[in-house]
Every structure is written in C-alpha cells, then in structure tokens.
Amino acid sequence: MTASALYQTYARADLAFERGEGAWLVGRDGERYLDFGAGVAVLSLGHAHPHLVATLNAAATRPWHVSNLFRIPEAERLAERLAQATFADLVFFTNSGAEAMECAIKTARKYHAANGEPQRYRLITFDGAFHGRTLATIAAGGNPKYLDGFGPPMDGFDQAPFGDLKTVEALIGPHTAGVLLEPIQGEGGVRVFQPSFLASLRRLCDERGLLLVFDEVQTGVGRTGCFLACDYAGVSPDIAALAKGLGGGFPLGACLATKEAAKGMTLGSHGSTFGGNPLAASVGNAVLDVVLAPGFMERVARLGGLLRQRLAQLHDRHPAIIESIRGEGLMFGLKTRVSNLDFTVAARDAKLLTIPAGDNVVRLLPPLIIEESEIAEAVERLELSCVRLEEKAASRREAAQ
C-alpha cells in the first residue's frame, strides 16, 4: 500500500470499495464481496438501503446541526421511540459507542452521588470485555493490550472472571456503584452470558442497591433477534448504551436509562455538541422505521436459526478448522483451531468479509436484511475457506516430513 497520512493504528487490508448494495460490496478492482462484517455490526440495514438514502437526502436539505442549545424535534422523536421499545424512560444521544458508554458510567456514578453516597463510584466488569477506546472505557475493559502506554488505568473498575457470580459478590463493597457487562461479548470472542446469570445479576443488584449497566453497543437494535440482547434473558438493566446499528452507518450512539437511574443527570451535568443533531436523529428514526416494523425481528431470529444450523453442519465437516460455534440471532463467532487472522484472510480470498475477535474467534455479523440465499452463499464461501486452510495444513505437514 502507498504511504498514508492517517495514524498507523490499524492493520488495514489492501482493499477499498467503490459501491455497495444490501449485503454486497464492490471493490475498486470490480470484485464483489459478500459482507458478513457489516462494518463491525454497524450496517444493520446493509449498504445503500433505499429508506436510509432517501431519509438522509431529505435531511441534508434541512438544518444539519443546531447544537443542543435548541430543541431538536427529530431527536425528541427518536428518544421517545427508543423509550417505548425498551426499559428506558430517558435517552442521551452521542456520536459513538464509547461516548455512550462514558455517559452510562457517569450516569451510574451520579446516581449514587444524588443519593448522598458519592463514594459509590466503582463498577464491576468482566474479563474479556470491550467497552471502547477512551481512557475510562479501556480501564473498564481491562485489556492490557489497550491499556499499554497510556499511564495508570483510570480508577473505578473491578474485574471478575467471565460468568463468575461468586467473584462478583465478593467484589461488592462500600464503594461499588454497579455491574457493567455486554450480554454477549463481541470483541472478546462472541461469548454469551447465560440468561440465568443475567437474571442472577439483576437480583443481586436489586438486593445490594446497585445499578445494572448493559453495553449493547454491538448487540442492540435487533442484532440478536430482540431489540436489546438482554431481552432474550427477560432481564432489564437500569442503564444501557447503544450505537453501531442504531445509525445504520451514520455515527450515532445513545445512553438509555430509567428515570430513577438518571436522577443525578441534571442541568449541566453532561453534554455533547454533536450528539443527536438533526441529521443523525433523522437517520436513526429511519433505522427504527425498518427494525421496529412488525415481523422484522422475528425474521432476524428465524434467519439466525438457519445460520446456526448451517454453521453447525460446517463445523461437523471441518472439525480440524472450526472448534466451536457461538452466538445468537445474526451475531455469531467461529472459534477456530487455526489462526483467526489466517481464517479471515482465507475468507476474504473467497470474497467473504468477516471480523476477527478475541479468543481466536472469527465474527460473522451480516446486515439484518440478509436473505436466505445469501446465508447459503456465505456458508459456501466459508466451506471454501476451510478447504483451502486444510490443504495448506496438509502441504506444511508433507514439507516437514
């Protein structure tokens, strides 16, 4: 690749795209790629969705931005719809998932301060978590790779092993404000917290006067066949962060909270210049027009079941390449026995785009508007990837003999 003036913080594939439609991208070389990464779960309605394009074009002729010093009717409507679709009473709009998480963390801390207990500011998080790249969210995630070189980690987070309720109980102390987790860890390897565990956390938080905070940045807005992933467990948080699929490709995030949890977020306690501007809120409303339409999420759940079945069959045929299948809805992870980076490259060579994750997992995050025929096509390309990786492994064994 030619030299770039961009920060060298990404190992970018030498591949650029000139157009997209639905679940497909066309590279500048004219090759067609089936997109099972969706911009890391962002393109909930795929590429160039007609309703989103029409909405954005119409919104572009009106004021793009006025700041939150004035009323924004588009944002008010979007907030009301999010509240109606979820546990929440109140919404704060941001530009990204990390910002939504920052708002969630601040909301949890301010709740206890408003109750006269400002010393309760610590959140219990879990091994393998990813909550963003700000100083607070990398501290919450606790991944040494993301913390390295940025000075002492921000105080206020205590980490428990994945799914370990006893450790959570042991970590609760006089300074604990709540528990923070992704119902399904995305970057951590598509690790699914069991419904019984989420229900136990809810009971524990209620018993100890703690807030339950869900990071639904990757899992929310229908990705799992429910509007929020926690819905599959029948568990409601006090605070949740959304982003990614909420804007369908337009930068948009949101912090959702009950009225009680947000009681400390009073005039001047938080702000955002761009958050929820008319352009972003218009697109967010267009996404909800589709996602909240009757039958949409049931369709996602049905297609997720079909994809799970096809992936299980793929696993049976290639156990030397695929160790296990994880996920819910249209959020799946293949834990591989080969390098997940090698698998991602093999899939890309087969013109299928996937996303690597932690725990040697390859993520499959297709647009929610995916068709059955495209699921079949994706599995064929995964099959080809497995065969090629098996052939390479056989060649290496022969060369070593």
NORBELTA-V224730 format. One record per residue. PSI is psi in whole degrees, 0 to 359 (NA if undefined). OMEGA is omega in radians with two decimals (999 if undefined). Layout:
psi;omega
PSI;OMEGA
PSI;OMEGA
This chain:
psi;omega
151;3.08
159;3.13
147;-3.10
151;3.07
0;3.10
151;2.96
141;-3.13
54;-3.08
359;3.13
141;2.98
80;-3.02
138;2.98
145;-3.14
70;-3.03
128;3.11
152;-3.03
148;-3.14
339;3.08
163;3.12
156;3.09
122;-3.13
238;-3.12
14;-3.04
145;3.02
146;3.09
122;-3.14
166;3.10
344;3.08
3;3.12
353;-3.14
143;3.10
133;-3.13
134;3.04
121;-2.96
99;3.06
28;3.01
329;3.10
42;3.13
36;-3.03
59;3.03
16;-3.11
317;-3.00
70;-3.07
327;-3.14
19;3.08
196;-3.09
137;3.02
42;3.11
129;-3.02
319;-3.11
321;3.11
319;3.13
315;-3.13
319;3.14
315;-3.13
319;3.11
318;3.13
318;-3.13
332;-3.11
344;3.11
354;3.11
177;3.13
126;3.12
322;-2.97
136;3.10
350;-3.04
164;-3.12
17;2.98
353;-3.13
162;3.07
145;3.08
96;-3.05
324;3.14
320;3.12
323;3.11
318;3.12
317;-3.14
318;3.13
317;-3.14
320;-3.14
322;3.09
320;3.11
319;-3.13
330;-3.08
352;-3.02
190;3.09
344;-2.85
157;2.98
329;-3.02
152;-3.08
139;2.98
127;-3.09
143;-3.14
186;-3.14
350;-3.02
170;3.09
321;3.13
320;3.10
322;3.09
321;3.10
321;3.07
316;3.11
320;3.13
316;3.12
314;3.14
321;3.13
317;3.14
318;3.13
316;-3.06
332;3.10
312;-3.11
325;3.07
320;3.12
336;3.09
9;3.10
17;3.13
65;-3.10
343;3.11
348;3.14
90;-3.07
355;-3.04
142;3.09
138;3.06
126;3.14
185;-3.01
147;3.07
135;-3.14
359;-3.08
154;2.96
120;-3.09
6;3.12
185;-3.02
9;3.02
169;-3.14
322;3.13
317;-3.03
331;3.04
329;3.05
321;3.11
320;3.13
322;3.05
11;-3.13
118;-3.10
327;-3.13
322;-3.11
341;-3.14
337;-3.00
126;3.03
0;-3.09
22;3.10
185;-3.12
134;3.11
144;3.10
136;-3.12
151;2.99
11;-3.10
134;3.11
126;-2.99
137;3.09
155;3.02
154;-3.11
124;3.03
18;-3.07
94;-3.08
323;-3.13
320;3.11
322;3.08
312;3.13
319;-3.12
331;-3.11
342;-3.11
127;3.13
190;-3.08
345;-3.13
3;-3.08
130;3.12
329;-3.09
189;3.14
134;-3.10
130;3.09
160;2.94
127;3.08
326;2.98
118;3.13
125;-3.13
288;3.13
330;-3.12
355;3.07
27;3.13
51;3.09
125;-3.00
121;2.98
131;-3.10
146;3.12
322;-3.13
326;3.11
316;3.11
321;3.10
322;3.10
322;3.08
319;3.13
315;3.13
317;-3.12
316;3.12
319;3.12
319;-3.12
326;-3.04
5;3.14
34;-3.12
161;3.06
141;3.07
121;-3.05
124;3.13
133;2.99
101;-3.13
26;-3.10
315;-3.13
330;-3.01
344;-3.02
180;3.09
43;2.98
0;-3.05
326;-3.09
7;-3.07
357;2.98
158;-3.12
315;2.98
144;-3.13
328;-3.13
343;3.12
331;-3.14
337;3.12
355;-3.08
30;-3.08
131;3.11
133;3.05
179;3.00
331;-3.11
145;3.05
148;3.09
135;3.07
157;2.98
224;3.10
260;-3.04
345;-3.09
326;-3.14
357;3.12
23;-3.09
342;3.06
135;-3.10
113;-3.10
129;3.06
169;-3.13
141;2.97
122;-3.12
142;-3.13
155;2.94
161;3.12
323;3.13
314;-3.11
328;-3.09
13;-3.04
333;-3.13
348;-3.08
77;-3.07
182;-3.06
122;3.08
358;-3.07
343;3.13
161;-3.13
168;3.08
129;3.11
310;-3.05
336;-2.94
125;3.08
28;3.14
167;-3.01
323;-3.12
310;-3.12
316;-3.09
326;3.09
316;3.13
318;3.10
319;3.09
324;3.11
321;3.06
314;-3.13
328;3.07
321;-3.09
310;-3.02
325;-3.11
2;3.09
147;-3.12
131;3.06
348;-3.05
309;-3.08
331;3.04
324;3.10
318;3.09
315;-3.14
319;3.14
315;3.12
328;3.05
321;3.08
321;3.10
315;3.13
319;3.11
315;-3.14
314;-3.13
323;3.13
323;3.09
320;3.09
321;3.09
317;3.09
317;3.13
325;-3.11
337;-3.05
60;-3.10
341;3.10
344;-3.14
316;-3.08
122;-3.13
317;-3.10
165;3.13
136;3.12
154;2.96
181;3.11
152;3.07
234;3.08
44;3.06
99;-3.09
154;3.06
135;3.00
112;3.02
119;-2.99
154;3.07
345;2.99
174;3.07
131;3.12
332;3.08
320;3.08
320;3.13
318;-3.14
319;3.11
318;3.12
319;3.11
319;3.12
323;3.07
332;3.08
11;3.10
39;3.03
127;-3.11
125;3.11
175;-3.05
124;3.06
155;3.11
179;3.11
171;3.13
29;3.12
47;-3.09
145;3.00
123;-3.12
141;3.01
111;-3.03
66;-3.07
159;2.99
150;-3.09
350;3.14
14;-3.12
148;3.11
159;3.11
320;-3.14
327;3.14
329;3.01
315;3.11
318;3.12
318;3.13
318;-3.13
324;3.05
320;-3.14
326;3.02
321;3.09
313;3.12
321;3.11
315;3.13
315;-3.13
315;-3.13
321;3.10
323;3.08
319;3.12
320;3.10
318;3.13
320;3.12
320;3.12
320;3.12
321;3.12
318;3.13
318;-3.13
331;-3.09
342;-3.09
NA;999
